[in-house]
Amino acid sequence: MVLTAASYQLLSNLANDLGDYRTGADQHRQGLDGIEARAVASGLIREASMHRAVQVLTFMSLVFTALTAWWGTRDLGWVYTAIFAALGLLATAAARGYTLGWAYGYKGFGDLFVILFFGPVGVAGSFFLQTQSWDPLILLPGLSVGFMAAAVLNLNNLRDIETDQAAGKRTLAMRMGRPMAKLYQTILVLEAYVATTVFIVLQADVTCSRSFLYAATLPLFAEGLYKTWKAKTPADFDRQLKPTALQTVLFALLLGVGLLIDANQCGKPLF
């Protein structure tokens, strides 16, 4: 599953680089102070080479999808195998399709797909494959991770509002405008903490966790939101991208570690 998820992420990154180059979005971004140049647009990688890399990663994603679906559902029957294979195919298509093909990111659907596939589909799907069981409460931590991933995407789109508009890339941030997109950023982060806290308090039978370890990231995100509200230039938003991405990883890790180390607390009172 780790290899499957990694292949989706790598495919998404490379496909987005290639797609934004082909549509001209990166050319509009060239020369902006403080903005890191992307691989194809900067000439670091040739378009043909990136295209081959995308094709190879697409193939690898399909192979890992098939293996994960088969191994994870081998005792459950072909219907479950087919369902998870279909979800994997959709995830592969979504990883490629943000700026290539359908290019749904140019139509304002990027946030929805990120929340869905980084969140409930990825988290709840992995949970089911590992436990061979289902609890609807697992959708809550799934949503929290999805909201955090969407916050990273929204920061990227906040940075690129003017250049995306010039390239005809109608992201949600560009449609809303910068003030509303900053409010949206705040709501995404708050929703992630609310969803996770509700999950912990409701004490899902599967985890029995009372751990609020993930809350250690709250000061980091609070500082990031403050700087996002203060940001005015593309470079200001760009400086928040890497810290927010790393904080999202830390949030997910602390959530997972908290669930793991506190999983023997069934039956103990919450307070």
VEXKEBA-437923 format. One record per residue (C-alpha): residue number from 1; residue in one letter; chain; x negated, y negated, z negated. Coordinates in Angstrom, 1 decimal. Example, Ala and Ser with C-alpha at 12.3 -4.5 7.8 and 13.67 -1.06 7.14 Angstrom:
REM VEXKEBA-437923
+-----+----+----+--------+--------+--------+
|   i | aa | ch |     c1 |     c2 |     c3 |
+-----+----+----+--------+--------+--------+
|   1 |  A |  A |  -12.3 |    4.5 |   -7.8 |
|   2 |  S |  A |  -13.7 |    1.1 |   -7.1 |
+-----+----+----+--------+--------+--------+
END
This chain:
REM VEXKEBA-437923
+-----+----+----+--------+--------+--------+
|   i | aa | ch |     c1 |     c2 |     c3 |
+-----+----+----+--------+--------+--------+
|   1 |  M |  A |    0.0 |    0.0 |    0.0 |
|   2 |  V |  A |   -2.9 |   -2.4 |   -0.7 |
|   3 |  L |  A |   -4.3 |   -1.8 |    2.8 |
|   4 |  T |  A |   -0.8 |   -2.2 |    4.3 |
|   5 |  A |  A |   -0.3 |   -5.6 |    2.5 |
|   6 |  A |  A |   -3.8 |   -6.7 |    3.4 |
|   7 |  S |  A |   -3.2 |   -5.9 |    7.1 |
|   8 |  Y |  A |    0.0 |   -8.0 |    7.1 |
|   9 |  Q |  A |   -1.8 |  -10.9 |    5.5 |
|  10 |  L |  A |   -4.8 |  -10.8 |    7.8 |
|  11 |  L |  A |   -2.5 |  -10.4 |   10.8 |
|  12 |  S |  A |   -0.5 |  -13.4 |    9.7 |
|  13 |  N |  A |   -3.5 |  -15.6 |    9.3 |
|  14 |  L |  A |   -5.1 |  -14.8 |   12.6 |
|  15 |  A |  A |   -1.8 |  -14.9 |   14.6 |
|  16 |  N |  A |   -1.1 |  -18.3 |   13.1 |
|  17 |  D |  A |   -4.5 |  -19.6 |   14.1 |
|  18 |  L |  A |   -4.0 |  -18.4 |   17.6 |
|  19 |  G |  A |   -0.4 |  -19.5 |   17.9 |
|  20 |  D |  A |   -1.1 |  -23.1 |   16.7 |
|  21 |  Y |  A |   -4.0 |  -23.3 |   19.1 |
|  22 |  R |  A |   -1.8 |  -22.3 |   22.1 |
|  23 |  T |  A |    1.0 |  -24.7 |   21.2 |
|  24 |  G |  A |   -1.4 |  -27.6 |   20.7 |
|  25 |  A |  A |   -0.6 |  -28.1 |   17.0 |
|  26 |  D |  A |   -4.3 |  -27.7 |   16.0 |
|  27 |  Q |  A |   -5.4 |  -30.1 |   18.7 |
|  28 |  H |  A |   -3.3 |  -32.8 |   17.1 |
|  29 |  R |  A |   -4.9 |  -32.0 |   13.7 |
|  30 |  Q |  A |   -8.5 |  -32.3 |   15.1 |
|  31 |  G |  A |  -10.5 |  -35.2 |   13.7 |
|  32 |  L |  A |   -8.4 |  -35.8 |   10.6 |
|  33 |  D |  A |  -10.7 |  -36.7 |    7.7 |
|  34 |  G |  A |  -11.1 |  -34.0 |    5.1 |
|  35 |  I |  A |   -9.1 |  -31.3 |    7.0 |
|  36 |  E |  A |  -10.9 |  -28.1 |    7.7 |
|  37 |  A |  A |  -11.0 |  -27.1 |   11.4 |
|  38 |  R |  A |   -9.4 |  -23.8 |   12.3 |
|  39 |  A |  A |  -11.3 |  -21.0 |   14.1 |
|  40 |  V |  A |  -10.0 |  -21.2 |   17.7 |
|  41 |  A |  A |   -9.4 |  -24.9 |   17.9 |
|  42 |  S |  A |  -12.9 |  -25.6 |   16.6 |
|  43 |  G |  A |  -14.5 |  -23.3 |   19.1 |
|  44 |  L |  A |  -15.8 |  -21.0 |   16.4 |
|  45 |  I |  A |  -13.9 |  -18.1 |   17.9 |
|  46 |  R |  A |  -12.8 |  -17.8 |   21.6 |
|  47 |  E |  A |   -9.1 |  -17.5 |   22.3 |
|  48 |  A |  A |   -9.6 |  -14.2 |   24.0 |
|  49 |  S |  A |  -11.5 |  -12.8 |   21.0 |
|  50 |  M |  A |   -8.8 |  -14.0 |   18.6 |
|  51 |  H |  A |   -6.1 |  -12.4 |   20.8 |
|  52 |  R |  A |   -7.9 |   -9.1 |   20.7 |
|  53 |  A |  A |   -8.3 |   -9.4 |   16.9 |
|  54 |  V |  A |   -4.5 |  -10.0 |   16.6 |
|  55 |  Q |  A |   -3.8 |   -6.9 |   18.8 |
|  56 |  V |  A |   -6.1 |   -4.7 |   16.7 |
|  57 |  L |  A |   -4.6 |   -5.9 |   13.4 |
|  58 |  T |  A |   -1.1 |   -5.4 |   14.8 |
|  59 |  F |  A |   -2.0 |   -1.8 |   15.6 |
|  60 |  M |  A |   -3.6 |   -1.3 |   12.1 |
|  61 |  S |  A |   -0.5 |   -2.8 |   10.5 |
|  62 |  L |  A |    1.7 |   -0.3 |   12.3 |
|  63 |  V |  A |   -0.5 |    2.6 |   11.4 |
|  64 |  F |  A |   -0.7 |    1.6 |    7.7 |
|  65 |  T |  A |    3.1 |    1.1 |    7.8 |
|  66 |  A |  A |    3.7 |    4.6 |    9.1 |
|  67 |  L |  A |    1.4 |    6.1 |    6.5 |
|  68 |  T |  A |    2.9 |    4.2 |    3.6 |
|  69 |  A |  A |    6.5 |    4.9 |    4.6 |
|  70 |  W |  A |    5.7 |    8.6 |    5.0 |
|  71 |  W |  A |    3.6 |    9.1 |    1.9 |
|  72 |  G |  A |    5.8 |    7.0 |   -0.4 |
|  73 |  T |  A |    9.1 |    8.7 |    0.6 |
|  74 |  R |  A |    7.8 |   12.2 |    1.3 |
|  75 |  D |  A |   10.0 |   13.7 |   -1.4 |
|  76 |  L |  A |   13.1 |   11.6 |   -0.6 |
|  77 |  G |  A |   14.0 |   12.7 |    2.9 |
|  78 |  W |  A |   13.8 |   11.2 |    6.4 |
|  79 |  V |  A |   16.5 |    8.5 |    5.8 |
|  80 |  Y |  A |   14.2 |    6.7 |    3.2 |
|  81 |  T |  A |   11.2 |    7.2 |    5.5 |
|  82 |  A |  A |   13.1 |    5.5 |    8.3 |
|  83 |  I |  A |   14.2 |    2.6 |    6.1 |
|  84 |  F |  A |   10.7 |    1.8 |    4.9 |
|  85 |  A |  A |    9.3 |    2.3 |    8.4 |
|  86 |  A |  A |   11.8 |   -0.2 |    9.7 |
|  87 |  L |  A |   11.0 |   -2.7 |    6.9 |
|  88 |  G |  A |    7.3 |   -2.3 |    7.8 |
|  89 |  L |  A |    8.0 |   -3.0 |   11.4 |
|  90 |  L |  A |    9.9 |   -6.1 |   10.5 |
|  91 |  A |  A |    7.0 |   -7.2 |    8.2 |
|  92 |  T |  A |    4.6 |   -6.7 |   11.1 |
|  93 |  A |  A |    6.8 |   -8.7 |   13.5 |
|  94 |  A |  A |    7.2 |  -11.5 |   10.8 |
|  95 |  A |  A |    3.4 |  -11.6 |   10.3 |
|  96 |  R |  A |    2.9 |  -12.1 |   14.1 |
|  97 |  G |  A |    5.9 |  -14.2 |   14.8 |
|  98 |  Y |  A |    5.3 |  -17.4 |   12.7 |
|  99 |  T |  A |    3.6 |  -19.1 |   15.6 |
| 100 |  L |  A |    3.6 |  -16.4 |   18.3 |
| 101 |  G |  A |    6.5 |  -15.1 |   20.3 |
| 102 |  W |  A |    9.7 |  -16.3 |   18.6 |
| 103 |  A |  A |    7.5 |  -18.7 |   16.6 |
| 104 |  Y |  A |   10.1 |  -19.1 |   13.9 |
| 105 |  G |  A |    7.8 |  -21.4 |   12.0 |
| 106 |  Y |  A |    8.4 |  -24.0 |   14.7 |
| 107 |  K |  A |   12.1 |  -23.7 |   14.1 |
| 108 |  G |  A |   12.1 |  -24.3 |   10.3 |
| 109 |  F |  A |   12.5 |  -20.7 |    9.2 |
| 110 |  G |  A |    9.0 |  -20.2 |    7.9 |
| 111 |  D |  A |    9.9 |  -20.7 |    4.2 |
| 112 |  L |  A |   12.8 |  -18.2 |    4.4 |
| 113 |  F |  A |   10.6 |  -15.5 |    5.9 |
| 114 |  V |  A |    7.8 |  -16.1 |    3.4 |
| 115 |  I |  A |   10.1 |  -15.9 |    0.4 |
| 116 |  L |  A |   11.7 |  -12.8 |    1.7 |
| 117 |  F |  A |    8.7 |  -10.8 |    2.8 |
| 118 |  F |  A |    6.1 |  -12.0 |    0.2 |
| 119 |  G |  A |    8.8 |  -11.7 |   -2.4 |
| 120 |  P |  A |   11.7 |   -9.2 |   -2.7 |
| 121 |  V |  A |   10.7 |   -7.0 |    0.2 |
| 122 |  G |  A |    7.1 |   -6.7 |   -0.8 |
| 123 |  V |  A |    7.5 |   -6.5 |   -4.6 |
| 124 |  A |  A |   10.8 |   -4.5 |   -4.8 |
| 125 |  G |  A |    9.7 |   -2.2 |   -1.9 |
| 126 |  S |  A |    6.3 |   -1.4 |   -3.6 |
| 127 |  F |  A |    8.1 |   -0.8 |   -6.9 |
| 128 |  F |  A |   10.5 |    1.7 |   -5.3 |
| 129 |  L |  A |    7.7 |    3.6 |   -3.5 |
| 130 |  Q |  A |    5.7 |    3.9 |   -6.7 |
| 131 |  T |  A |    8.5 |    4.8 |   -9.1 |
| 132 |  Q |  A |   11.0 |    6.5 |   -6.8 |
| 133 |  S |  A |   13.7 |    4.5 |   -8.7 |
| 134 |  W |  A |   15.6 |    1.3 |   -8.4 |
| 135 |  D |  A |   16.5 |   -1.5 |  -10.8 |
| 136 |  P |  A |   18.1 |   -4.7 |   -9.3 |
| 137 |  L |  A |   16.2 |   -6.8 |  -12.0 |
| 138 |  I |  A |   13.0 |   -6.2 |  -10.0 |
| 139 |  L |  A |   14.3 |   -8.7 |   -7.5 |
| 140 |  L |  A |   13.6 |  -11.5 |  -10.0 |
| 141 |  P |  A |    9.8 |  -11.1 |  -10.2 |
| 142 |  G |  A |    9.9 |  -10.5 |   -6.5 |
| 143 |  L |  A |   11.6 |  -13.8 |   -6.0 |
| 144 |  S |  A |    9.1 |  -15.5 |   -8.3 |
| 145 |  V |  A |    6.2 |  -14.4 |   -6.1 |
| 146 |  G |  A |    8.1 |  -15.4 |   -3.0 |
| 147 |  F |  A |    8.8 |  -18.9 |   -4.3 |
| 148 |  M |  A |    5.1 |  -19.3 |   -5.2 |
| 149 |  A |  A |    4.1 |  -18.2 |   -1.7 |
| 150 |  A |  A |    6.6 |  -20.6 |   -0.2 |
| 151 |  A |  A |    5.1 |  -23.4 |   -2.3 |
| 152 |  V |  A |    1.7 |  -22.7 |   -0.7 |
| 153 |  L |  A |    3.3 |  -22.9 |    2.8 |
| 154 |  N |  A |    5.1 |  -26.1 |    1.9 |
| 155 |  L |  A |    1.9 |  -27.8 |    0.8 |
| 156 |  N |  A |    0.4 |  -26.8 |    4.2 |
| 157 |  N |  A |    3.4 |  -28.3 |    6.0 |
| 158 |  L |  A |    3.4 |  -31.4 |    3.8 |
| 159 |  R |  A |   -0.2 |  -32.0 |    5.0 |
| 160 |  D |  A |    0.8 |  -31.5 |    8.6 |
| 161 |  I |  A |    4.1 |  -33.4 |    8.9 |
| 162 |  E |  A |    2.8 |  -36.0 |   11.4 |
| 163 |  T |  A |    0.8 |  -33.5 |   13.5 |
| 164 |  D |  A |    3.5 |  -30.9 |   13.5 |
| 165 |  Q |  A |    6.0 |  -33.6 |   14.7 |
| 166 |  A |  A |    3.7 |  -34.5 |   17.6 |
| 167 |  A |  A |    3.4 |  -30.8 |   18.5 |
| 168 |  G |  A |    7.1 |  -30.1 |   18.3 |
| 169 |  K |  A |    6.7 |  -27.9 |   15.2 |
| 170 |  R |  A |    9.9 |  -28.6 |   13.2 |
| 171 |  T |  A |    9.0 |  -27.1 |    9.8 |
| 172 |  L |  A |   11.3 |  -27.5 |    6.8 |
| 173 |  A |  A |    8.9 |  -30.1 |    5.3 |
| 174 |  M |  A |    8.9 |  -32.1 |    8.6 |
| 175 |  R |  A |   12.8 |  -32.0 |    8.7 |
| 176 |  M |  A |   13.2 |  -33.1 |    5.1 |
| 177 |  G |  A |   10.5 |  -35.8 |    5.1 |
| 178 |  R |  A |    7.7 |  -36.1 |    2.6 |
| 179 |  P |  A |    9.6 |  -37.3 |   -0.5 |
| 180 |  M |  A |   12.2 |  -34.5 |   -0.3 |
| 181 |  A |  A |    9.5 |  -32.0 |    0.5 |
| 182 |  K |  A |    7.7 |  -33.0 |   -2.7 |
| 183 |  L |  A |   10.9 |  -32.4 |   -4.6 |
| 184 |  Y |  A |   11.3 |  -29.1 |   -2.9 |
| 185 |  Q |  A |    7.7 |  -28.2 |   -3.9 |
| 186 |  T |  A |    8.6 |  -28.9 |   -7.6 |
| 187 |  I |  A |   11.8 |  -26.8 |   -7.3 |
| 188 |  L |  A |   10.0 |  -23.8 |   -5.8 |
| 189 |  V |  A |    7.5 |  -23.7 |   -8.7 |
| 190 |  L |  A |   10.2 |  -24.2 |  -11.3 |
| 191 |  E |  A |   12.3 |  -21.5 |   -9.8 |
| 192 |  A |  A |    9.4 |  -19.1 |   -9.9 |
| 193 |  Y |  A |    9.0 |  -19.6 |  -13.6 |
| 194 |  V |  A |   12.7 |  -19.4 |  -14.3 |
| 195 |  A |  A |   13.1 |  -16.1 |  -12.3 |
| 196 |  T |  A |   10.2 |  -14.5 |  -14.1 |
| 197 |  T |  A |   11.3 |  -15.7 |  -17.5 |
| 198 |  V |  A |   14.8 |  -14.4 |  -17.0 |
| 199 |  F |  A |   13.4 |  -11.1 |  -16.0 |
| 200 |  I |  A |   11.3 |  -10.8 |  -19.1 |
| 201 |  V |  A |   14.1 |  -11.9 |  -21.4 |
| 202 |  L |  A |   16.5 |   -9.4 |  -19.9 |
| 203 |  Q |  A |   14.0 |   -6.7 |  -20.7 |
| 204 |  A |  A |   14.3 |   -4.5 |  -17.6 |
| 205 |  D |  A |   14.4 |   -0.9 |  -18.7 |
| 206 |  V |  A |   11.6 |    0.0 |  -16.3 |
| 207 |  T |  A |    9.0 |   -2.2 |  -17.9 |
| 208 |  C |  A |   10.3 |   -2.9 |  -21.4 |
| 209 |  S |  A |    7.9 |   -5.9 |  -21.3 |
| 210 |  R |  A |    8.1 |   -8.9 |  -23.6 |
| 211 |  S |  A |    4.9 |  -10.5 |  -22.2 |
| 212 |  F |  A |    4.8 |  -14.1 |  -21.2 |
| 213 |  L |  A |    1.2 |  -14.0 |  -20.2 |
| 214 |  Y |  A |    2.0 |  -15.6 |  -16.8 |
| 215 |  A |  A |    2.9 |  -18.8 |  -18.6 |
| 216 |  A |  A |   -0.8 |  -19.5 |  -19.0 |
| 217 |  T |  A |   -0.8 |  -20.8 |  -15.4 |
| 218 |  L |  A |    1.9 |  -23.4 |  -16.2 |
| 219 |  P |  A |   -0.6 |  -26.2 |  -17.0 |
| 220 |  L |  A |   -2.4 |  -25.5 |  -13.8 |
| 221 |  F |  A |    0.7 |  -25.8 |  -11.7 |
| 222 |  A |  A |    1.9 |  -28.8 |  -13.7 |
| 223 |  E |  A |   -1.4 |  -30.6 |  -12.8 |
| 224 |  G |  A |   -1.0 |  -29.5 |   -9.1 |
| 225 |  L |  A |    2.5 |  -30.8 |   -8.9 |
| 226 |  Y |  A |    1.4 |  -34.1 |  -10.4 |
| 227 |  K |  A |   -1.3 |  -34.4 |   -7.8 |
| 228 |  T |  A |    1.2 |  -33.5 |   -5.1 |
| 229 |  W |  A |    3.5 |  -36.3 |   -6.1 |
| 230 |  K |  A |    0.6 |  -38.7 |   -6.1 |
| 231 |  A |  A |   -0.7 |  -37.5 |   -2.7 |
| 232 |  K |  A |   -0.4 |  -39.8 |    0.3 |
| 233 |  T |  A |   -2.7 |  -38.6 |    3.0 |
| 234 |  P |  A |   -3.2 |  -35.3 |    4.7 |
| 235 |  A |  A |   -6.5 |  -34.9 |    3.0 |
| 236 |  D |  A |   -4.8 |  -35.4 |   -0.4 |
| 237 |  F |  A |   -2.4 |  -32.5 |    0.3 |
| 238 |  D |  A |   -5.2 |  -30.4 |    1.8 |
| 239 |  R |  A |   -7.2 |  -30.6 |   -1.5 |
| 240 |  Q |  A |   -4.3 |  -29.0 |   -3.3 |
| 241 |  L |  A |   -3.9 |  -26.0 |   -0.9 |
| 242 |  K |  A |   -6.7 |  -23.7 |   -2.1 |
| 243 |  P |  A |   -6.1 |  -24.4 |   -5.8 |
| 244 |  T |  A |   -2.4 |  -23.7 |   -5.4 |
| 245 |  A |  A |   -3.1 |  -20.5 |   -3.5 |
| 246 |  L |  A |   -5.5 |  -19.3 |   -6.2 |
| 247 |  Q |  A |   -3.1 |  -20.2 |   -8.9 |
| 248 |  T |  A |   -0.4 |  -18.2 |   -7.1 |
| 249 |  V |  A |   -2.7 |  -15.1 |   -7.1 |
| 250 |  L |  A |   -3.5 |  -15.7 |  -10.8 |
| 251 |  F |  A |    0.2 |  -16.0 |  -11.6 |
| 252 |  A |  A |    1.0 |  -12.7 |   -9.9 |
| 253 |  L |  A |   -2.0 |  -11.0 |  -11.6 |
| 254 |  L |  A |   -1.1 |  -12.2 |  -15.1 |
| 255 |  L |  A |    2.6 |  -11.2 |  -14.5 |
| 256 |  G |  A |    1.5 |   -7.7 |  -13.5 |
| 257 |  V |  A |   -1.1 |   -7.4 |  -16.3 |
| 258 |  G |  A |    1.5 |   -8.6 |  -18.8 |
| 259 |  L |  A |    4.0 |   -6.0 |  -17.7 |
| 260 |  L |  A |    1.3 |   -3.3 |  -17.8 |
| 261 |  I |  A |   -0.1 |   -3.9 |  -21.3 |
| 262 |  D |  A |    3.3 |   -4.5 |  -22.8 |
| 263 |  A |  A |    5.1 |   -1.6 |  -21.2 |
| 264 |  N |  A |    5.2 |    0.4 |  -24.4 |
| 265 |  Q |  A |    7.3 |   -2.0 |  -26.3 |
| 266 |  C |  A |   10.7 |   -0.5 |  -25.7 |
| 267 |  G |  A |   13.0 |   -0.7 |  -28.6 |
| 268 |  K |  A |   11.2 |   -3.6 |  -30.3 |
| 269 |  P |  A |   13.1 |   -6.8 |  -30.9 |
| 270 |  L |  A |   12.3 |   -9.7 |  -28.5 |
| 271 |  F |  A |   12.0 |  -12.2 |  -31.3 |
+-----+----+----+--------+--------+--------+
END
